[in-house]
Amino acid sequence: MSAGPRQIALSEVISGLSYALDLTEGEPPGHAVRSCLIGMRVADEIGLDSETRSHLYYALLLKDAGCSANSARMAALFGADDHRAKRTSKRVDWSGRFPAFVWALRTVAPEGRARQRLERLLAIKAEGEVTRALMQARCDRGAEIAHLLGFEAPTAEAIRALDEHWDGHGQPRGLRGEEIPLLGRILCLAQTTEIFHADGGLEAAWQVARRRSGGWFDPHLVDAFGAVCRDTDFWQTLPELDVSPWEPADRLLMANEARLDAIAYAFAGVIDAKSPWTYRHSDRACVITLGLAAALGADDDELSDLRRAALLHDVGKLAVSNRILDKPGKLTPSEFAKIREHPVMTRRILERVPGFGALAPVAAAHHERLDGSGYPQGLAGDELTMPMRLLAVADVYEALTSERPYRAAMRSEEAMAIIRVEAPHHLDQDAAVALGTLAHDTAAPVEAGPAQHHEERIEGVLDRHAARSASDDA
């Protein structure tokens, strides 16, 4: 397993991972990339300078970085699949009371009885400021992730202003006109026109831009978009989904090893924000995996690769509805089938990301078992590498010792008892033994108090391992 080249184009990494954000928003693959192409073409039309276009370029690719932050709340509030709710909301004028009401009426509790649906609607009305709160969470989290990835304020603030409207009826701050950052105005226009173009073609995109000019959109930008509509060559190449030519050549950003790590950590946060029940699961599974690998003699390069695979192993869960992820009762066969698809999605997403593609087989194998009873491929025996085995053990232990909607968190002894039964037939024996030692040395997450304490203690084990390695080398 290898983390890939030392220096790769940052745009290729971010655009690859943007497909995970498309899934979270319920949009077809390539939505963010196509929005980026449209937004950059508008930027050319209005003559933005190179530096500003660079800020815009990454804001467009990362516009949905905060999308998982409101998924659980939206699914719970509407009693509906969050992907469907998000997708349909983008196709109505939700800033208008009547269209918003009609959308809510069609969205809430789709399988419920009339009385249940009415109760949901009344609860949403009683909630008050619900739209603002949902969008505040999304926009603020997106801006925060942009900062975590090292992007400057113009990129972050454009993401924060994604859902603000020219007439002041947008969310979450109700900014009006030029109070909205220019790049945020471009994001809003590019996102909306991409959606309507994908659904109904260029004429549908132009109609929505023109109809919402002065309402949602800056009229000057709509005029620029009108000129873009006449560029037939641009629209013919749009399906090719190649964003690399649109990054300003004199502002080309590269992703070194440190930045790839930062991206993995940031997207682990996107994954874990999808459900309150998996808060910090990726992060904690990662530090447990690294502790096991260090105990079994992994070197620094192996630890680096394994860190990224562990952080991103559940990225495919962004495609799973919160109605399933957060369900307190037993899953139906069809719901469980959806859950079983998430490692497949993890692999598909990571395979398309330069620098992470080689990690895909390991990340996607965390539910495989030594006897072939796991999923999604039913791998067995020697088909499962040691990194795969370590991640599988760490994933089981972290899940067992964390609270879930259908059960309380287990104590470390209870989790270890289960894992010992599972080894060596389902889980790796050496990894299970190393975990027992690690759990004893660090104290279990439940017993040790806050997860941060647990992680600090595991990191202490890693530090001691590094110190021993340095001493041996000397």
VENHU-V209216 format. One record per residue. N is the residue number from 1. RES is the residue in three letters. PHI is phi in whole degrees, -180 to 180 (NA if undefined). PSI is psi in degrees with one decimal (999 if undefined). OMEGA is omega in degrees with one decimal (NA if undefined). Layout:
BEGIN
n-><N/N>
res-><RES/RES>
phi-><PHI/PHI>
psi-><PSI/PSI>
omega-><OMEGA/OMEGA>
END
This chain:
BEGIN
n-><1/2/3/4/5/6/7/8/9/10/11/12/13/14/15/16/17/18/19/20/21/22/23/24/25/26/27/28/29/30/31/32/33/34/35/36/37/38/39/40/41/42/43/44/45/46/47/48/49/50/51/52/53/54/55/56/57/58/59/60/61/62/63/64/65/66/67/68/69/70/71/72/73/74/75/76/77/78/79/80/81/82/83/84/85/86/87/88/89/90/91/92/93/94/95/96/97/98/99/100/101/102/103/104/105/106/107/108/109/110/111/112/113/114/115/116/117/118/119/120/121/122/123/124/125/126/127/128/129/130/131/132/133/134/135/136/137/138/139/140/141/142/143/144/145/146/147/148/149/150/151/152/153/154/155/156/157/158/159/160/161/162/163/164/165/166/167/168/169/170/171/172/173/174/175/176/177/178/179/180/181/182/183/184/185/186/187/188/189/190/191/192/193/194/195/196/197/198/199/200/201/202/203/204/205/206/207/208/209/210/211/212/213/214/215/216/217/218/219/220/221/222/223/224/225/226/227/228/229/230/231/232/233/234/235/236/237/238/239/240/241/242/243/244/245/246/247/248/249/250/251/252/253/254/255/256/257/258/259/260/261/262/263/264/265/266/267/268/269/270/271/272/273/274/275/276/277/278/279/280/281/282/283/284/285/286/287/288/289/290/291/292/293/294/295/296/297/298/299/300/301/302/303/304/305/306/307/308/309/310/311/312/313/314/315/316/317/318/319/320/321/322/323/324/325/326/327/328/329/330/331/332/333/334/335/336/337/338/339/340/341/342/343/344/345/346/347/348/349/350/351/352/353/354/355/356/357/358/359/360/361/362/363/364/365/366/367/368/369/370/371/372/373/374/375/376/377/378/379/380/381/382/383/384/385/386/387/388/389/390/391/392/393/394/395/396/397/398/399/400/401/402/403/404/405/406/407/408/409/410/411/412/413/414/415/416/417/418/419/420/421/422/423/424/425/426/427/428/429/430/431/432/433/434/435/436/437/438/439/440/441/442/443/444/445/446/447/448/449/450/451/452/453/454/455/456/457/458/459/460/461/462/463/464/465/466/467/468/469/470/471/472/473/474>
res-><MET/SER/ALA/GLY/PRO/ARG/GLN/ILE/ALA/LEU/SER/GLU/VAL/ILE/SER/GLY/LEU/SER/TYR/ALA/LEU/ASP/LEU/THR/GLU/GLY/GLU/PRO/PRO/GLY/HIS/ALA/VAL/ARG/SER/CYS/LEU/ILE/GLY/MET/ARG/VAL/ALA/ASP/GLU/ILE/GLY/LEU/ASP/SER/GLU/THR/ARG/SER/HIS/LEU/TYR/TYR/ALA/LEU/LEU/LEU/LYS/ASP/ALA/GLY/CYS/SER/ALA/ASN/SER/ALA/ARG/MET/ALA/ALA/LEU/PHE/GLY/ALA/ASP/ASP/HIS/ARG/ALA/LYS/ARG/THR/SER/LYS/ARG/VAL/ASP/TRP/SER/GLY/ARG/PHE/PRO/ALA/PHE/VAL/TRP/ALA/LEU/ARG/THR/VAL/ALA/PRO/GLU/GLY/ARG/ALA/ARG/GLN/ARG/LEU/GLU/ARG/LEU/LEU/ALA/ILE/LYS/ALA/GLU/GLY/GLU/VAL/THR/ARG/ALA/LEU/MET/GLN/ALA/ARG/CYS/ASP/ARG/GLY/ALA/GLU/ILE/ALA/HIS/LEU/LEU/GLY/PHE/GLU/ALA/PRO/THR/ALA/GLU/ALA/ILE/ARG/ALA/LEU/ASP/GLU/HIS/TRP/ASP/GLY/HIS/GLY/GLN/PRO/ARG/GLY/LEU/ARG/GLY/GLU/GLU/ILE/PRO/LEU/LEU/GLY/ARG/ILE/LEU/CYS/LEU/ALA/GLN/THR/THR/GLU/ILE/PHE/HIS/ALA/ASP/GLY/GLY/LEU/GLU/ALA/ALA/TRP/GLN/VAL/ALA/ARG/ARG/ARG/SER/GLY/GLY/TRP/PHE/ASP/PRO/HIS/LEU/VAL/ASP/ALA/PHE/GLY/ALA/VAL/CYS/ARG/ASP/THR/ASP/PHE/TRP/GLN/THR/LEU/PRO/GLU/LEU/ASP/VAL/SER/PRO/TRP/GLU/PRO/ALA/ASP/ARG/LEU/LEU/MET/ALA/ASN/GLU/ALA/ARG/LEU/ASP/ALA/ILE/ALA/TYR/ALA/PHE/ALA/GLY/VAL/ILE/ASP/ALA/LYS/SER/PRO/TRP/THR/TYR/ARG/HIS/SER/ASP/ARG/ALA/CYS/VAL/ILE/THR/LEU/GLY/LEU/ALA/ALA/ALA/LEU/GLY/ALA/ASP/ASP/ASP/GLU/LEU/SER/ASP/LEU/ARG/ARG/ALA/ALA/LEU/LEU/HIS/ASP/VAL/GLY/LYS/LEU/ALA/VAL/SER/ASN/ARG/ILE/LEU/ASP/LYS/PRO/GLY/LYS/LEU/THR/PRO/SER/GLU/PHE/ALA/LYS/ILE/ARG/GLU/HIS/PRO/VAL/MET/THR/ARG/ARG/ILE/LEU/GLU/ARG/VAL/PRO/GLY/PHE/GLY/ALA/LEU/ALA/PRO/VAL/ALA/ALA/ALA/HIS/HIS/GLU/ARG/LEU/ASP/GLY/SER/GLY/TYR/PRO/GLN/GLY/LEU/ALA/GLY/ASP/GLU/LEU/THR/MET/PRO/MET/ARG/LEU/LEU/ALA/VAL/ALA/ASP/VAL/TYR/GLU/ALA/LEU/THR/SER/GLU/ARG/PRO/TYR/ARG/ALA/ALA/MET/ARG/SER/GLU/GLU/ALA/MET/ALA/ILE/ILE/ARG/VAL/GLU/ALA/PRO/HIS/HIS/LEU/ASP/GLN/ASP/ALA/ALA/VAL/ALA/LEU/GLY/THR/LEU/ALA/HIS/ASP/THR/ALA/ALA/PRO/VAL/GLU/ALA/GLY/PRO/ALA/GLN/HIS/HIS/GLU/GLU/ARG/ILE/GLU/GLY/VAL/LEU/ASP/ARG/HIS/ALA/ALA/ARG/SER/ALA/SER/ASP/ASP/ALA>
phi-><NA/-137/-81/99/-65/-68/-132/-132/-66/-60/-60/-68/-69/-66/-66/-64/-74/-63/-65/-67/-69/-59/-61/-64/-86/75/-98/-66/-54/96/-59/-65/-65/-65/-62/-62/-62/-65/-63/-70/-68/-63/-60/-63/-64/-96/75/-65/-73/-61/-63/-66/-64/-65/-61/-64/-54/-79/-64/-65/-68/-106/-58/-105/-62/-96/-64/-79/-66/-116/-63/-64/-65/-65/-63/-70/-68/-93/60/-143/-61/-63/-64/-67/-62/-66/-63/-70/-64/-77/-107/-128/-86/-68/-78/-94/-62/-68/-61/-66/-65/-62/-61/-61/-61/-79/-96/-66/33/-59/-103/-85/-76/-56/-65/-63/-68/-63/-62/-63/-62/-66/-66/-66/-63/-68/-59/68/56/-64/-62/-61/-64/-64/-76/-60/-61/-66/-70/-65/-66/-61/-64/-63/-65/-58/-64/-60/-85/90/-82/-82/-55/-58/-68/-63/-72/-64/-65/-62/-99/-53/-104/-80/-120/-55/-87/87/-99/-86/-135/-96/-101/67/-66/-130/54/-78/-64/-80/-54/-53/-67/-65/-64/-69/-58/-61/-67/-65/-62/-68/-68/-63/-61/-73/-66/-64/-83/-139/91/-63/-63/-66/-65/-67/-64/-69/-64/-69/-65/-99/-62/83/-104/-75/-113/-64/-57/-63/-71/-66/-61/-64/-64/-60/-66/-64/-60/-85/-89/-63/-62/-62/-69/-71/-90/-55/-66/-71/57/-105/-90/-57/-67/-92/-79/-53/-60/-86/-126/-62/-103/-114/-112/-87/-61/-64/-72/-63/-63/-62/-65/-62/-65/-64/-74/-62/-66/-62/-62/-71/-73/-61/-138/-65/-83/-115/-57/68/-59/-62/-63/-72/-61/-65/-68/-68/-60/-65/-62/-65/-63/-64/-64/-97/91/-66/-89/-62/-65/-65/-65/-64/-63/-67/-58/-68/-62/-68/-63/-108/-64/-104/-60/-66/-68/-63/-89/-101/-63/-67/-64/-95/-60/-104/-68/-78/-102/-68/-76/-75/-56/-69/-67/-66/-62/-64/-60/-67/-80/-65/-66/-63/-66/-56/-64/-62/-67/-68/-63/-93/-106/-57/93/-118/-57/-71/-83/-57/-61/-70/-60/-83/-103/-72/-109/-77/-132/-60/-89/84/-87/-85/-143/-94/-101/68/-65/-150/52/-68/-69/-99/-73/-60/-57/-61/-67/-64/-64/-63/-66/-62/-64/-64/-64/-64/-66/-66/-92/-118/-71/-129/-64/-106/-166/-80/-67/-87/-75/-57/-62/-65/-64/-66/-63/-65/-66/-65/-67/-73/-94/-99/-76/-104/-114/-67/-66/-62/-66/-65/-64/-62/-65/-59/-66/-64/-63/-69/-70/-102/73/-72/-55/-69/-76/-83/92/-57/-57/-58/-63/-60/-67/-62/-71/-64/-63/-64/-61/-62/-63/-65/-63/-63/-63/-65/-62/-64/-65/-64/-63/-68>
psi-><135.8/146.4/-3.9/-170.7/156.1/-35.7/118.3/161.9/126.0/-36.0/-35.2/-36.8/-49.9/-42.0/-35.2/-45.4/-18.3/-19.9/-31.7/-36.4/-36.2/-43.4/-42.9/-33.4/-1.4/17.6/155.9/151.7/137.0/0.6/-49.7/-39.2/-44.2/-37.6/-38.7/-44.9/-43.4/-45.4/-39.9/-33.2/-38.5/-40.6/-39.4/-40.3/-34.8/0.5/39.1/144.5/167.8/-44.7/-44.7/-39.1/-33.9/-44.1/-42.9/-42.3/-48.6/-27.7/-39.4/-43.1/-30.7/15.1/-28.3/21.8/-25.7/12.4/-28.2/-13.9/-23.5/9.0/-49.2/-43.1/-41.9/-44.1/-41.6/-41.3/-42.5/-10.2/37.9/164.6/121.5/-33.6/-44.6/-41.4/-43.2/-44.8/-48.4/-29.7/-28.4/-8.0/10.1/162.0/80.8/-10.2/-13.6/138.7/-46.4/-48.9/-35.8/-39.4/-44.6/-42.7/-46.7/-40.3/-38.3/-19.7/-40.6/140.2/63.5/-24.3/4.3/166.1/166.4/-42.6/-41.9/-40.4/-39.6/-42.4/-37.8/-45.8/-42.2/-36.7/-39.1/-42.7/-41.9/-27.8/-42.2/138.7/22.7/-43.2/-44.5/-44.5/-42.3/-43.4/-30.6/-45.8/-44.5/-49.0/-42.1/-41.2/-39.3/-43.5/-39.1/-41.9/-39.6/-42.7/-42.2/-31.7/1.8/10.4/154.3/171.6/-40.8/-37.0/-48.2/-42.7/-27.7/-42.5/-41.0/-30.0/13.1/-40.5/15.8/146.8/149.4/-34.9/3.2/3.5/13.6/-168.0/158.0/-10.1/-8.4/34.7/153.6/140.0/-130.1/0.8/-27.6/128.5/140.7/-42.6/-33.3/-38.1/-37.4/-40.1/-46.7/-44.9/-45.2/-42.7/-48.2/-44.8/-31.9/-44.1/-46.6/-30.4/-43.7/-34.9/-35.7/7.0/-179.2/-38.8/-39.2/-38.2/-43.8/-38.2/-43.6/-35.2/-44.7/-41.5/-35.3/8.1/130.0/-12.3/-82.0/-39.6/149.3/120.7/-34.1/-39.9/-32.9/-38.9/-42.5/-40.5/-34.8/-40.1/-38.3/-35.5/-25.8/-4.0/85.2/-33.3/-40.0/-47.9/-28.1/-31.4/-8.2/-42.2/-12.9/-19.7/38.1/105.0/-15.3/-38.2/-14.8/-6.4/129.2/124.5/-32.7/1.7/25.7/124.7/140.1/155.9/108.0/-174.9/-40.7/-38.9/-34.0/-38.9/-44.0/-39.2/-42.9/-43.2/-41.9/-44.4/-24.5/-37.2/-38.1/-44.0/-50.1/-22.4/-12.5/-35.8/137.0/-17.8/-13.6/22.7/118.8/15.5/-48.0/-43.4/-46.2/-39.9/-34.8/-49.2/-31.4/-43.8/-44.2/-37.7/-42.4/-44.9/-42.0/-41.7/-28.5/11.5/20.2/144.7/178.0/-40.1/-41.4/-39.4/-37.9/-46.2/-44.2/-33.5/-48.1/-41.4/-41.6/-41.2/-31.9/9.7/-26.4/18.7/-27.5/-18.4/-14.9/-18.8/-1.6/133.6/144.1/-19.6/-23.5/-48.4/-37.0/11.8/127.1/-20.6/-172.7/140.3/145.7/164.1/-39.6/-36.3/-41.6/-33.8/-38.1/-42.0/-42.1/-15.5/-16.5/-34.2/-31.8/-43.7/-37.6/-47.3/-44.3/-40.4/-50.3/-31.9/-24.0/1.2/112.4/135.1/-23.2/-9.4/-40.2/-16.0/-14.7/-45.5/-38.3/-49.1/-35.4/-3.9/14.0/-10.6/7.4/153.7/151.6/-30.1/6.3/7.0/-3.0/-169.1/160.2/-14.3/-12.0/35.5/154.8/156.8/-125.9/-11.8/-18.9/113.0/166.3/-42.6/-40.4/-42.7/-40.7/-44.3/-37.1/-44.4/-45.5/-40.5/-42.6/-47.5/-44.1/-40.6/-42.7/-34.9/11.3/149.8/143.5/161.5/-20.4/-0.2/161.4/162.0/142.5/154.2/160.6/-41.6/-39.5/-45.1/-43.3/-34.5/-41.3/-44.4/-37.3/-35.1/-37.4/-25.3/140.9/8.5/-42.0/-43.6/155.1/132.4/-46.3/-40.6/-38.9/-41.8/-44.7/-37.8/-40.6/-42.9/-44.1/-44.5/-37.4/-41.4/-31.9/-16.8/145.7/155.7/-41.2/-41.6/-29.5/-3.9/-140.0/146.5/-33.0/-40.2/-43.2/-46.2/-38.9/-37.2/-40.0/-41.7/-30.7/-39.9/-43.4/-40.4/-41.6/-37.1/-43.4/-40.9/-41.4/-41.4/-41.4/-39.5/-41.3/-41.3/-36.7/999>
omega-><-177.9/-179.1/176.3/-175.9/-178.4/-178.3/175.2/-179.5/180.0/-178.8/-179.5/179.1/-176.5/-179.8/176.3/-179.5/178.8/176.9/176.0/178.0/176.2/179.9/-177.5/-179.4/-179.3/-178.8/177.6/179.9/178.9/-178.2/-177.6/179.7/178.3/175.7/178.3/-179.5/179.6/-179.7/179.4/176.7/174.6/178.7/175.7/-176.5/-178.4/172.2/177.1/178.4/-173.5/-177.9/-179.4/177.7/177.4/176.9/-179.4/-176.2/-177.9/174.1/179.0/-179.8/-175.7/-173.6/-177.8/-177.1/179.3/-170.1/-177.8/-173.5/-179.4/-175.9/-177.1/-179.0/-179.8/-180.0/-179.0/-176.1/-176.3/-177.6/-173.0/174.9/-177.6/179.2/179.8/180.0/179.7/-177.4/-177.0/-179.3/-178.9/-176.1/175.8/175.4/-174.6/177.6/176.4/-174.6/-176.4/177.6/178.9/178.8/-179.8/178.1/180.0/-179.9/-179.3/-171.6/-170.6/173.0/-173.4/-179.9/-178.5/175.5/-176.1/-178.9/179.0/-179.3/177.3/178.7/177.2/-179.5/179.0/178.8/178.5/178.2/-179.7/-179.2/178.5/178.2/-174.2/-179.9/179.8/-177.9/-179.9/-178.0/175.9/180.0/-177.9/-175.1/179.7/179.8/177.4/177.8/179.5/179.5/176.5/177.0/179.8/-179.9/174.9/178.7/-174.0/-174.1/-179.0/177.8/-178.1/-177.1/173.7/178.2/179.0/-175.5/-174.8/-173.7/171.8/-176.8/-175.7/-176.9/177.6/-177.5/177.9/-176.5/2.0/-172.7/-179.3/177.2/-175.4/172.3/-176.0/167.5/178.8/177.3/-178.6/-177.5/175.1/178.0/178.5/178.1/-178.7/179.8/-176.7/-179.8/-175.2/-178.7/175.8/-178.7/-178.5/174.9/179.9/-177.5/-171.0/177.6/-173.5/-179.1/178.5/178.1/-179.1/-179.9/-179.0/177.6/-178.4/-178.2/-177.1/175.7/-176.8/175.1/175.4/-164.5/171.7/-177.8/178.7/178.9/176.9/175.8/178.7/178.4/176.3/176.8/178.1/179.7/-179.5/-179.6/-174.8/179.7/-179.8/-175.9/176.9/-179.4/-177.4/-178.8/-179.0/172.9/178.2/-177.9/-172.4/179.8/-175.2/174.4/-179.9/-173.6/-178.8/179.0/-176.6/-179.8/180.0/178.4/173.8/-176.3/-179.3/-179.0/175.5/175.7/-179.4/178.6/179.4/178.7/-178.8/-179.3/170.6/176.0/176.2/-179.1/-173.9/177.7/-177.9/-178.3/177.3/-178.7/178.4/179.1/179.1/177.6/-177.4/-179.6/-177.5/175.0/178.9/-176.8/175.7/178.2/179.5/177.2/178.0/-178.4/178.9/-179.9/-179.2/170.0/178.6/177.8/-173.9/-179.9/178.7/178.0/-179.9/179.0/-176.6/177.8/-177.5/178.8/-179.1/-179.7/-172.4/-172.8/-178.3/-178.0/177.8/178.3/175.6/178.5/-177.0/-179.4/174.6/174.2/175.7/-177.1/-173.6/-177.1/-177.9/-177.5/-179.1/178.8/172.3/177.3/-179.6/177.4/178.8/176.4/176.5/177.6/-177.2/179.0/-170.4/175.3/176.3/178.2/175.9/-178.6/-178.7/-179.4/-174.8/-179.6/-177.8/-175.6/175.9/-177.6/179.7/-175.2/-178.8/178.9/-172.0/-178.7/179.6/-178.1/-175.8/-174.5/-172.4/174.9/174.0/-178.5/-172.4/-178.8/178.5/-176.7/-177.7/-179.1/12.6/-173.0/-175.9/177.8/-177.1/171.7/-175.4/175.9/-179.8/179.7/179.2/175.6/177.0/-177.2/179.5/-179.6/179.2/179.9/-179.4/-179.5/179.1/-176.6/-179.1/-179.6/-178.3/-176.7/176.7/179.2/177.0/-177.2/-176.4/177.9/175.5/176.1/176.4/170.6/-176.0/-178.2/179.5/179.9/-179.3/178.4/178.4/-177.9/177.9/176.0/-177.5/178.9/4.7/-173.0/-179.2/-177.7/-175.7/-176.7/-178.7/178.8/179.3/178.6/179.2/178.6/177.8/178.0/-178.8/179.8/179.1/-178.0/-173.0/-169.3/-174.8/-179.1/-177.7/-176.6/-174.2/-178.5/-176.0/-179.4/-179.4/179.1/179.4/-177.9/178.6/-179.4/176.3/178.0/174.7/175.9/178.3/178.8/179.0/177.3/179.5/180.0/179.2/-179.9/179.0/178.9/179.5/179.6/-180.0/NA>
END
